[in-house]
Amino acid sequence: MMAAETKKIWMDGRLVDSANATVHVLNHTLHYGVGVFEGIRCYATTNGPAIFRLPEHVRRLVNSARLYRMPLPYSEGQIAQAIVETQAANNIVPSYIRPILYRGEPALGVKNSKGRVSLAIAAIPAKKYLGDSSESGVRAKISPYRKPHSDAIPSFAKADGNYLNSYLAGLDAADDGYEEAILLDQHGYVAEGTGENIFLVRNGTVYTPGLESDILLGITRESVIQIAKDLGYPVVEKLLSVNELLTADEAFFSGTYAEVAPIREISHFKLGDGRPGPVTREIMDVFYRVIRGEEPKYAAWLHPVLPTARPAAARSPRRAA
């Protein structure tokens, strides 16, 4: 059910009432999962509402569409403006913003490359993705489901169908009483969570899986790496074994919805003293000051949302031929 606070949804150039934001039941994306999307956050800052790293999210959406051969109906600038307009129209803070590119017209058949690509954008109230344990430390398990190799499904794309894997891993973890799952890659190395990247800390060095583990290139991951380096911590991207993870001093997830979430236990192995470690805490503290607009050094990461944003329906965006 759509959150009651969501009044308007942007669909192909105009804002419509959320109840009228519908697509045909025979649309291609519903049947085959060929769609790409983003998860973006808007926060209350010292200078008013602001969207976190908007250009980077839009760029990743565009790159995801390119990998799935979905011709873009709008430019990057138009997509960014539409996201701002959607946020302004709903005035929900903090919010989770979901732009999605999909083929919404009736069209069955796997190899559909001619159906019109549409863009929809929604903003909903943001909640703690990993619950109340997000700051005190979550319990995670090593999932029996492996992360698909990029030779099978491109990991660089934030695509609808990719999350079938995360869905299964997440339900399996929840059934066993854990808040989250940790997926391994096809070679048995640590990859990521169901919707987050993962970091571990050992002897004051921050480690995270690299591209060779078929991870999604997280925007929050990139932000955490920059913050850690600015704090003086060495950051190493490498293949990480399960043994390295289970014997780490600290570990944490990062993601748009999860933000920065410490991990206190993995498959019954307690990390450190079972509480968020000092390195994790320091990175978290800076991150949360950044999203509140309290760190001038990172001010460029915040895109202001002005109440005077021009209505989307008032313009005619350029569509791809």
C-alpha positions as CSV (number, residue, x, y, z in Angstrom):
1,M,0.0,0.0,0.0
2,M,1.3,3.5,-0.9
3,A,2.0,5.6,2.1
4,A,-0.8,8.0,2.9
5,E,1.6,10.9,2.9
6,T,2.5,10.4,-0.7
7,K,0.2,12.8,-2.6
8,K,1.8,13.0,-6.0
9,I,3.8,10.7,-8.3
10,W,5.7,12.0,-11.3
11,M,4.8,10.0,-14.5
12,D,6.2,10.8,-17.9
13,G,6.3,14.6,-17.5
14,R,3.5,15.3,-15.1
15,L,2.6,15.0,-11.5
16,V,-0.5,12.8,-10.9
17,D,-2.4,11.8,-7.8
18,S,-0.9,8.7,-6.3
19,A,-4.1,6.7,-6.7
20,N,-4.0,7.4,-10.5
21,A,-0.3,6.3,-11.0
22,T,-1.1,3.0,-12.8
23,V,0.3,0.9,-15.5
24,H,-1.1,-2.0,-17.7
25,V,-1.0,-5.5,-16.1
26,L,0.6,-6.8,-19.3
27,N,3.5,-4.4,-19.2
28,H,6.9,-5.9,-20.0
29,T,8.7,-4.9,-16.8
30,L,6.1,-6.6,-14.6
31,H,6.5,-9.9,-16.4
32,Y,10.2,-10.0,-17.0
33,G,11.8,-7.7,-14.5
34,V,13.5,-5.5,-17.1
35,G,13.5,-2.2,-15.4
36,V,16.0,-0.1,-13.6
37,F,15.6,2.2,-10.5
38,E,17.3,4.2,-7.9
39,G,16.9,4.7,-4.1
40,I,17.6,8.3,-3.0
41,R,17.2,10.1,0.3
42,C,16.1,13.6,1.1
43,Y,17.0,14.9,4.6
44,A,16.2,17.8,6.8
45,T,19.3,19.9,6.9
46,T,20.4,23.2,8.6
47,N,19.5,24.9,5.3
48,G,16.2,23.2,4.6
49,P,15.4,19.9,2.8
50,A,18.2,18.5,0.6
51,I,18.6,15.4,-1.6
52,F,21.8,13.4,-0.9
53,R,24.1,13.0,-3.9
54,L,21.5,13.6,-6.5
55,P,23.7,13.8,-9.6
56,E,25.5,10.5,-8.7
57,H,22.2,8.7,-8.3
58,V,20.9,10.0,-11.6
59,R,24.1,9.0,-13.4
60,R,23.9,5.5,-12.1
61,L,20.3,5.3,-13.2
62,V,21.3,6.3,-16.7
63,N,24.2,3.8,-16.7
64,S,21.8,1.0,-15.5
65,A,19.4,1.9,-18.4
66,R,22.3,1.7,-20.9
67,L,23.3,-1.8,-19.7
68,Y,19.8,-3.0,-20.2
69,R,19.4,-1.2,-23.6
70,M,16.6,1.0,-22.5
71,P,16.7,4.3,-24.5
72,L,16.4,7.2,-22.1
73,P,13.3,9.3,-22.5
74,Y,14.9,12.2,-20.7
75,S,18.2,13.8,-20.2
76,E,20.1,13.6,-16.9
77,G,19.2,17.2,-16.1
78,Q,15.5,16.6,-16.7
79,I,15.5,13.5,-14.5
80,A,17.2,15.4,-11.7
81,Q,14.7,18.2,-12.0
82,A,11.8,15.8,-12.0
83,I,13.1,14.2,-8.8
84,V,13.4,17.6,-7.1
85,E,9.8,18.5,-8.2
86,T,8.5,15.2,-6.9
87,Q,10.1,15.8,-3.5
88,A,8.8,19.4,-3.4
89,A,5.3,18.4,-4.4
90,N,5.0,15.8,-1.5
91,N,7.0,17.7,1.1
92,I,7.9,14.6,3.0
93,V,11.1,14.9,5.1
94,P,13.0,12.6,5.6
95,S,11.9,10.8,2.5
96,Y,13.0,7.9,0.3
97,I,12.7,8.8,-3.4
98,R,12.2,6.0,-6.0
99,P,12.7,6.8,-9.7
100,I,12.1,3.9,-12.0
101,L,12.5,3.4,-15.7
102,Y,10.3,0.7,-17.1
103,R,8.4,-0.4,-20.2
104,G,4.8,0.2,-19.2
105,E,2.9,-0.6,-22.4
106,P,1.2,-4.0,-23.0
107,A,4.0,-6.2,-24.6
108,L,4.7,-9.8,-23.8
109,G,7.7,-11.6,-25.2
110,V,11.1,-11.6,-23.6
111,K,13.0,-9.8,-26.4
112,N,11.0,-6.7,-26.3
113,S,13.3,-3.8,-27.2
114,K,10.7,-1.5,-29.0
115,G,8.2,-0.8,-26.2
116,R,8.3,2.8,-24.9
117,V,10.4,3.4,-21.9
118,S,8.6,5.4,-19.2
119,L,9.8,7.2,-16.1
120,A,8.0,7.4,-12.8
121,I,9.2,9.0,-9.5
122,A,7.7,8.6,-6.0
123,A,8.6,9.9,-2.6
124,I,7.6,8.1,0.5
125,P,8.4,8.6,4.2
126,A,11.8,7.1,5.1
127,K,12.1,4.6,8.0
128,K,14.9,2.7,9.5
129,Y,15.5,0.0,6.9
130,L,17.1,-2.4,9.4
131,G,14.9,-1.4,12.3
132,D,15.9,-0.2,15.7
133,S,19.1,-2.2,15.5
134,S,20.4,0.1,12.8
135,E,22.5,2.1,15.2
136,S,23.1,-0.4,18.1
137,G,24.2,-3.2,15.7
138,V,22.4,-5.7,13.6
139,R,22.6,-9.5,13.5
140,A,23.3,-10.9,10.1
141,K,23.9,-14.4,8.7
142,I,25.9,-15.7,5.8
143,S,23.3,-16.5,3.2
144,P,23.0,-19.9,1.3
145,Y,22.1,-17.8,-1.7
146,R,25.1,-16.6,-3.8
147,K,25.4,-13.2,-5.6
148,P,25.1,-13.9,-9.3
149,H,28.2,-13.4,-11.4
150,S,28.2,-10.3,-13.7
151,D,28.5,-12.6,-16.7
152,A,25.0,-13.7,-15.9
153,I,23.4,-10.4,-14.6
154,P,25.3,-7.1,-14.7
155,S,26.1,-6.1,-11.1
156,F,26.7,-2.5,-12.1
157,A,23.0,-2.0,-13.0
158,K,20.5,-1.4,-10.2
159,A,17.9,-3.5,-12.0
160,D,14.5,-4.8,-10.9
161,G,15.3,-8.5,-11.5
162,N,18.5,-8.4,-9.6
163,Y,16.6,-8.2,-6.4
164,L,15.0,-11.6,-6.7
165,N,18.3,-12.9,-5.3
166,S,18.2,-10.4,-2.4
167,Y,14.5,-11.2,-1.7
168,L,15.3,-14.9,-1.2
169,A,18.4,-14.2,0.9
170,G,16.5,-11.7,3.1
171,L,13.6,-13.9,3.7
172,D,15.9,-16.8,4.7
173,A,17.7,-14.6,7.2
174,A,14.5,-13.2,8.7
175,D,13.1,-16.8,9.1
176,D,16.2,-17.6,11.2
177,G,15.8,-14.5,13.4
178,Y,18.4,-12.2,11.8
179,E,17.9,-8.6,10.6
180,E,20.0,-9.1,7.4
181,A,21.8,-11.5,5.1
182,I,25.3,-11.4,3.8
183,L,25.7,-12.8,0.3
184,L,28.9,-14.4,-1.0
185,D,30.0,-14.2,-4.6
186,Q,30.3,-17.2,-6.9
187,H,33.8,-17.9,-5.6
188,G,32.9,-17.8,-1.9
189,Y,34.2,-14.4,-1.1
190,V,32.1,-11.7,0.7
191,A,30.0,-9.6,-1.6
192,E,27.3,-7.5,0.0
193,G,24.0,-7.4,1.9
194,T,20.6,-7.7,0.3
195,G,20.4,-4.0,-0.2
196,E,23.7,-2.7,1.2
197,N,27.5,-2.8,0.7
198,I,29.6,-4.2,3.5
199,F,32.8,-3.0,5.3
200,L,35.0,-4.6,7.9
201,V,37.7,-3.1,10.1
202,R,40.9,-4.8,11.2
203,N,43.8,-3.2,13.1
204,G,42.6,0.3,12.1
205,T,42.3,-0.4,8.4
206,V,38.9,-0.3,6.6
207,Y,38.3,-3.1,4.1
208,T,35.5,-3.6,1.6
209,P,34.8,-6.0,-1.3
210,G,35.9,-4.7,-4.7
211,L,34.4,-4.9,-8.2
212,E,35.7,-8.4,-8.6
213,S,33.1,-9.6,-6.1
214,D,30.2,-8.5,-8.5
215,I,29.0,-5.8,-6.1
216,L,26.7,-2.8,-6.9
217,L,28.7,0.4,-6.8
218,G,26.9,2.0,-3.9
219,I,26.7,5.8,-3.7
220,T,26.8,5.6,0.1
221,R,29.7,3.1,-0.2
222,E,31.6,5.7,-2.1
223,S,30.7,8.4,0.5
224,V,31.9,6.2,3.3
225,I,35.2,5.4,1.6
226,Q,35.8,9.2,1.2
227,I,34.8,9.9,4.8
228,A,37.1,7.1,6.1
229,K,40.0,8.4,4.1
230,D,39.4,12.0,5.2
231,L,39.5,10.7,8.8
232,G,42.9,9.2,8.2
233,Y,41.9,5.5,7.9
234,P,43.5,3.4,5.2
235,V,40.8,1.9,2.9
236,V,41.5,-1.3,1.0
237,E,39.2,-2.8,-1.7
238,K,39.9,-6.5,-2.1
239,L,38.6,-10.0,-2.1
240,L,37.4,-10.7,1.5
241,S,37.1,-14.3,2.8
242,V,34.4,-15.3,5.3
243,N,37.2,-16.0,7.8
244,E,38.4,-12.4,7.5
245,L,34.8,-11.2,8.1
246,L,34.1,-13.4,11.1
247,T,37.3,-12.4,12.8
248,A,37.1,-8.7,12.1
249,D,37.3,-6.1,14.9
250,E,34.3,-4.3,13.5
251,A,31.9,-4.5,10.5
252,F,29.1,-2.4,9.1
253,F,26.7,-2.0,6.2
254,S,26.2,1.0,4.1
255,G,23.4,1.9,1.8
256,T,20.9,4.6,0.8
257,Y,18.1,3.2,3.0
258,A,20.3,1.5,5.6
259,E,22.7,4.5,5.8
260,V,25.6,3.3,8.0
261,A,24.5,0.3,10.2
262,P,26.9,-1.5,12.5
263,I,27.0,-5.3,12.5
264,R,27.4,-6.8,16.0
265,E,27.0,-10.5,15.1
266,I,27.4,-12.7,12.0
267,S,26.0,-16.3,12.1
268,H,26.4,-16.5,15.9
269,F,29.9,-15.1,15.8
270,K,30.1,-11.9,17.9
271,L,32.3,-9.2,16.5
272,G,34.5,-7.4,19.0
273,D,32.6,-6.9,22.2
274,G,29.2,-7.1,20.4
275,R,28.8,-3.3,20.1
276,P,29.6,-0.8,17.4
277,G,33.4,-0.3,17.3
278,P,35.2,3.1,17.5
279,V,36.0,3.3,13.8
280,T,32.5,2.5,12.8
281,R,31.2,5.0,15.3
282,E,33.5,7.8,14.0
283,I,32.5,7.2,10.4
284,M,28.8,7.1,11.5
285,D,29.1,10.3,13.4
286,V,30.6,12.2,10.4
287,F,28.1,10.6,8.0
288,Y,25.1,11.7,10.1
289,R,26.5,15.2,10.4
290,V,27.0,15.3,6.6
291,I,23.3,14.5,5.9
292,R,22.2,17.1,8.4
293,G,24.3,19.7,6.6
294,E,26.7,20.2,9.5
295,E,29.9,19.4,7.6
296,P,30.7,22.2,5.2
297,K,33.4,20.1,3.6
298,Y,30.8,17.8,2.1
299,A,28.2,20.5,1.3
300,A,28.3,19.7,-2.4
301,W,26.8,16.3,-1.6
302,L,23.5,18.0,-0.7
303,H,21.1,19.3,-3.4
304,P,18.6,21.8,-1.9
305,V,14.9,21.3,-2.5
306,L,13.3,24.7,-2.9
307,P,9.5,25.1,-2.3
308,T,9.3,27.1,-5.5
309,A,10.4,24.2,-7.7
310,R,8.7,24.5,-11.1
311,P,5.8,22.0,-11.6
312,A,6.7,19.2,-13.8
313,A,3.4,19.5,-15.7
314,A,4.4,23.0,-16.9
315,R,7.1,21.8,-19.2
316,S,7.5,19.4,-22.1
317,P,10.6,17.3,-21.6
318,R,12.5,16.0,-24.6
319,R,11.8,12.4,-25.2
320,A,14.1,10.1,-27.0
321,A,13.3,9.4,-30.6
